[in-house]
Amino acid sequence: MRLRKSWQFQFVKKNGRRYKDQTFWFQLARDTNSNQMPKLGIIASRRYGGAIMRNQAKRRFREIFRKNIHFFPKGSLVVVLPRPALFSFSFEEIEKRILKAIQKTIF
């Protein structure tokens, strides 16, 4: 599931907890009353790089989210911003860092 509307991104920005890593910025907002599946939003602007880099980053984050969706709390909304250092780390290392970010931001 993905975040698609701008108000969803604004909600996460306003109410979410942040975690900054060398490879990404991570924000998680949680609706404790909701039993919906977690949703992911990725912000990869042109400032990040060319279209190839942006799409590769989005594919990596979507795959990590898909593989580890059971670690995200029910009703959570997640926004991820890739950083330029993303491609200097392996997929497994990024996955570990995302799981660490989840643990740090769950409240």
N, C-alpha and C positions, 0 to 999 in steps of 0.2 A: 504494500500500500504506500502511496506517495502523498506528500503535501503538494497541492496544486494551486490553491488560492492564496492571494497575498495576505489576507487577513489571518490565515493559519500561520504564515511565517511571522507576521507581526505579533501574534499571540505568543509564539515561542520566544521571540526576542524580548517581549515585555515580561513574561512570567517564568521563563525557563532559567535553569542554572547553566553556567558556562564552564567549559574546560578548554584550556588552550594547550596545544601540543605543538611540537616542532613541525609535524606533518599535516595538521588540520586544526580547525577550531570546531568545537562540539557544543551544541546547546540542546538541552532536554527539558521539556515541559510535560507535566503529568497531570492528567485529570483523574483524581482518585475515585470518582463516581462512575467512571466509564469502564466497560469491559471490552471495548473494541480492540482490534489488533493495533500494534504500534504502526506509526506512519513515519516515513523518511522524506526529508526535503534536502536537496543538495544545491548549494549556490556556487556555481563555477563561472564567474564572469570573465570577460575578455582580459581583464587585468591579470588573471591567473596564467594565461598562455593562449596558444593557438587552439583551434578546434580539436585537433587530435589529442592534445594533452588534456583538455577539458573533458572530452568524452571518455578517455581512458580513466581519468580520476573518478568520474561518475560511475563507470562500470565497476571499478574496484569497490567503491562504497556500497553500491547496490548489492553486489555479491556478498560482501561481509555482512550486510544487514540481513540478507536472505538466509545465509548459513547460520546466523546467530540470533534469529528473531526471538527465540525462547529466552534470551537473556534480558531483553527489553521488557519493562513492566507493561501490563495491559493499560491501554488508554494513553500511552506516551506519544508525544510528538517530538521528533528529532530533526535538527537542522545541522548539516555539516558543511564547512567551508574548507576545501582543500588548500594546502599551502605549497609553495614551490618545492620544498624538500620532500614531498610525497614520494617521488620516483627514485630517491636515493635509498629507500628502504624496501625490503621484500614484502610480499603480500602478507605473509605470516606475521611479520613484525607489526605491520599496520593493523592487522586483526587484533593482536594482543593489546595494542595501544587503544583501539576502540573499546575493547572490553574493559580496560582500566578506566576509560572515560565514563563508561556506563556506571561503574561502581562508585566513582567520585561524584557523579551528578544525581544519583537516585536519592530522593529525600522523602 
